Amino acid sequence: MRREVYRPESGGFDEHFQMYYEDLDLSWRARLAGYDIVYVPKSVVYHKYNLSLSGQKLFRVERNRYLVLMKHLRVQTLLLLLPALLLTELLVWVWAANSGMKSLRKKANSWMWLVSHRNSINETSRSVQALRERSDQELLADMDVGLPLDQLGVPKPIRPVLDPLIRLVYRPWHWLATR
């Protein structure tokens, strides 16, 4: 990353994130500001991962997921993506309910944090939007929109039923990204 992209006037890492989605936040701001992000297709990264969203991790993942969307996307885009966001939200609430009261509290706490910090989120969003050199369509064009049904604990017999619903609900995302 070039130094001018990371400098404080470009925002650097947002202190609200601490961990989870901080890299996406910085990358999206760089893309909105007109910088290109490239990758080396022949590179290999190994990441042994097993979904574990207990305690503070669930709170941060859920809060930061919406924080990224609210900071970077225009309201019109969020409204277009609302069906996909609602389906994702429903699946995460079901997962949290199946995981116990602690998970439900952390999920609820993430929403309470977003509501209680809405003024600072709006202020941050305005400063991010001031950097805008690219459209939401350009930002979303390379995004993978699949849901990790296996990580959400969706039983295998239900996945074939959910797959067509997910494709239907995510259609606006694909439409937006290809326009």
Secondary structure, DSSP 8 states (H G I E B T S, - for coil): --HHHHSGGGT-S-TTTSSSSHHHHHHHHHHHTT------TT------------THHHHHHHHHHHHHHHHHS-HHHHHHTHHHHHHHHHHHHHHHHHH-HHHHHHHHHHHHHHHHTHHHHHHHHHHHHHT--S-HHHHHTT------TTTTT--TTTHHHHHHHHHHHTHHHHHHHT-
